[in-house]
Structures are given as structure tokens and as C-alpha cells.
Amino acid sequence: MNPINGKTQLIGLIGWPVAHSFSPAMHNAAAQALGLNWAYVPLPVKPENVATAVSALSALGIRGVNVTVPHKQAVMPLLDEIEPGAQVIGAVNTIVVGENGRLSGHNTDWSGFLADLEAHDIAIANRDCLLLGAGGSARAVAYGLAKSGARVHVLARRIAQAEALLADLRAQLPAAQLTSHPLAELRQVAGQRHAPLIINSTPLGMTPNEESSPWPNNLPIPVDATVYDLVYNPGHTRLMQQAEAAGCRAYNGLGMLVQQGAQAFALWTGQQPDTAVMATALQQLNA
């Protein structure tokens, strides 16, 4: 890492908690590879202090921050402008502090997700996509899929949450192909789709609950399906194991983390980072 001095430009991550985050390693590796005197630091912000923290970004000379749970929605009323994708998704994961102190909100989760699908040569136009979960991550994924012409089937334990997500998407993307279903109907929905892309946006399978999966053990994964698990810790989830046992391709969310981070880094610095450098830094942490 470059030495910290009076010319160091500061970027970081606000959330609660943030001690577990892999983002500092990835962003600092990217800055070092480019020879930039920038430093990315975790900034733990309790929920009751979000407004104070966001209002202080410009005064402290911070150039921008990522935003993670539970603040992705809470920061939105505190910003001067929000890009359209983040408005539709209803969440901001990146704040850019302009030279004039104006705060702009962005969401790079949806575009980072699509970039990783492209990197893995996963086609989605006119493809059935089964999205498990309807929370914040699911909203970003659903937006990206819908914009790309996929047929998106959202399955959630709370059907009202899935229906609210679809209503927001339809308001901005009236031609989108969208359906919502209770998660209990997974067997019926999966049985009607050919070679679907299955995306897990729930925390099931995440450390320390590595043995859990959103996919029932007694339900066969559809033939020729592709599975994308947003969970990246552990790197090889129970859902991925199920998919591979069924002869299907399976990927974790590490690539999405890299791609969304690279897009945020470019927004802050104006330079495109080396995603291979960022991925290597994450893989070393996730080994």
C-alpha cells in the first residue's frame, strides 16, 4: 500500500458492521497498481449516525464511499442527486463527492452483476431467470435482468415484498417480463422452465451457516441450468455444490463484488482499475 501523507485521497465504506468487509483489500490493491495516492478505509457508522456521517463527507475531504447494509436506503434522502438506476432499485451503494461538495448516489450492483455474467459468457436475453429472494440485492439483480430482456421470476418467502419489487420495476420498465411467486412454489416454477439461470440473493449458505441452501435437497435442479450465488464467503457454497452435482455450471458472487467495485472506483478516480488485480486481492482473503 502507498504511504499515507498529506496528499492522500480518501475513499471508504460506510455500514454497520464493516469489519468483515473484503472491499479495502480490493480497492487498495487497485490504487497501488495504478500508482494512485488513494486509500480506502472501513468507516463503521451506526444507524443513528448516518445523517451525521454523510453530511461530514465533503467537510472531511473524502472523495467518495461505498454504502453497505443497513444504510443503502437510509442515505438516499441525504444526497443531492441520484442516478436513475439507483432510484428504481431504491438503494445506493456508491456515493461520489463532487468538487463542489455535491453528493451523487449510484448503484453499481446491477451493472456489476451484468458485467460478471458477461465475463462468464452467461446469456440472459429471453431466458427464464429464477431469482430467490426479494431484498436489496435482489432488487439490483432484477433491475439488471429486466433491462437485459430476461424473463424474471422472483420467488420470496414474503410475497408482498416480491410484488412490491415488481411494481417498482414495471413503473420504469413497462415491457419487462416479470412474475412473482411464494418461495413455497419453487418446485412448480422450476419444473416449468428450460435451462434457467438461478440466482440466490438470500443470505442462505453464507458463513457461518455454510450448510444451508435456498434450494431443497429433494428438488432436482433443472437440466442445463446455470446457478449464480451472490454469496461469496464461503467461496464454494452448498447451493453451488448442489448445482455441480446435477452437472450444472455454478458461480459465486466474488466476480460481482469485483465488477461493482471497479465501477465505483472509476466513478471516484476517473480511472479504470485492473479487475484481475482486484480479484487476486479478494481470492487471497477468501482462500
NORVENWO-V760271 format. One line per field, one symbol per residue. phi: phi as a letter, one per 40 degrees, with the letter a starting at -180 (. if undefined). psi: psi as a letter, one per 20 degrees, with the letter a starting at -180 (. if undefined). burial: I if it has 24 or more other ideal C-beta (glycine too) atoms within 12 Angstrom, else O. A space follows every 50 residues. Layout:
# NORVENWO-V760271
phi: ???
psi: ???
burial: ???
This chain:
# NORVENWO-V760271
phi: .cccacbccbbabbiacbcccccdccccccccccgccbbbbcbcbcdcbc ccccccdcccgcciacbbdbbcccccccbcabcddccccgabbabbcccc gcbbbbbbccccccccdcccfccbcfbcbcbchbccccccccccccccgc cbbcbacbcccccccccccccbbccccbbbacdccddcccccbcfccbbc bccchcdcbcccacbcccbccdcgcbbbbccbbccbcdccccccccgbca bcccccdcccccccdccccgbcccccccccccccccc
psi: qqqpaijppprappaorjhiqigggghhgggghikpmqppqpnpoqhijg gggghigghijpirqqpaqkihhhigiiqhqpqgghgghkqpippporhj iqppprojgghhghhhghhjloqipkqppoooqkbghhggghgggghjjr opoppqhnhhgghhghggghhhmhiqopqqqqhijgggghijqplrpppo jrjpiqpjlhiqqipqhjoppqpjqppoohpjorhnrgggggghhjkqqq qajhhgggghghhgghhgijqprohhgghghghhhj.
burial: OOOOOOOOIIIIIIIIOIOOIIIIIIIIIIIIIIOIOIIIIIIOIOOOOI OOIIOOIIOOOIIIIIIIIOIIIIIIOIIOOIIOIIIIIIIIIIIIIOOO OOIIIIIIIIIIIIIIIOOIOIOIOOIIIIIIIIIIIIIIIIIIIIIIOI IIIIIIOOOOIIOOIIOIIOOIIOOIIIIIIOIOOIOOIIOOIOIIIIII IIIIIIOOOOOIIIIOOOIOIIOOIIIIIIIIIIIIIIIIIIIOOIOIOI IIIIIIIIIIIIIIIIIIIOOOIIIOIIIOIIOOOIO
